Amino acid sequence: MAKLFFAVFHDPGTDCAKVTLTQDLLRQTARLSDVPRPITKDAQLLAIAASLIELFALRQKQTPPAWASDVAALPEPLFLVKAAQEMKRLRELCETQSPEPMRKRKLYAPPNFLEFV
């Protein structure tokens, strides 16, 4: 799980790795509510972890882990798709249609972020 959150945070360009790591997480984790809170003091990494686990739980009609609701929004917006920093329309799409678990923590990605997984 930590590898996925790290890949999303530190390497916004490797979509293939994100897909593989996401598939592994979902295949290995029957109940997403059992996913433990990452051990980190990095607020961005924790916000990404909480947002993604809530997003996956929402899409799979499961309950997210209780710890995820305690994770606050970031002080500054963070775009998880590198191109959104340069492309105005993509940035606007991310800002307005990013999945709710991400948007509430000021994390922005397209509405179908990791959806095909």
N, C-alpha and C positions, 0 to 999 in steps of 0.2 A: 504494500500500500504506500509506504513512504516513497518508493521509487516513482510511482505515478505522480504524486504531489510535487516531488522534486523536479520531474521532467516538465510538468506544466509550468512551474514557477521559473526554473532556470533556463529552459530551452524551448521557447515558444515556437521554434521552427520544425521540430521533429514530430510531425503528426503520426507517422507510422509507429514510433515508439510509444506515443500516448495511447494509441488504439490498442496495441498489444498489451500494454500494462493495464489498461482499463478492462479489457477482456479477461485477463488473468485474475484481476481483483474480483470481478463479478462471477467468474466461474468458481473461484475458491471460497467465496463468501456467501453462504446460503442466506444468512440473516444479516442485513446491513446494520441493524441496530446493535449487533455485537462488535462492530469495528471499533477498536480502541482509539482514544484520543492520541494523536501523535505527540511524542515527547519532544517538544521544541519550545524555544522562547521567541522564535521568529514569527511575528504577527502576520506577515504576508503568507507564509507557508501554512500557518494554522487556519487563516481565512480561506485559503484555497482548499485545504483538506475538508473543512466544514461545508463549504459550498458544494464541492463535488460529491461528497457523501450524501448530502441532502438532495442534490440533483438526481443521483442514481437511485436513491430511495423513492423519490417522487415518480420517476419513470418506471420503476419496477413495482409500484404500489406497495411499498414497504414503509415501515417506520424508521426514520433515521436514528442514529445513536443520540442519547440525551445530551451528551457533551456538545454536540454541534450547535444547539440553540444558544449556548452561552458564549459563542465566539462573536466578537464585535466586528463592525465594519472597519475597513481600513480608513485612515485619515485622508488618503489621496487615492484617486482612481488608479486601477491597474488593468491594462488591456492584456488579455491572455493570447491574443492573436497579433503577432508582430506587425502585420500589414495594416492593422487598424490605426497605428500611430501615424502613418503617412497617407492613408486613403480616407478622405473625408466621409464618403458615403458609407464605407464599411464601419468607420468609427461611429457614425450616427446610428447605423443599424445595431451595433453592439450596445450603445448607450440606451437605446429605446427598447430593444427586444432581447437583450441578454436574459437567460433564464433567471427567474426570481430568486432562487437561492444564491445566485452569484451577484445579481444586481443589488440586493439588500446589503451586501458587504463591499460595494464599490468595485467589484470585479466584473469585467466586461469581455464578452465573447459573443459570437453569432448565436442566434436562437437554437441552432441545431448542434451546438458544440458537443462533441463526443456522443452524438445521438445514434449514429450508425453502429454503435458498438453492441 
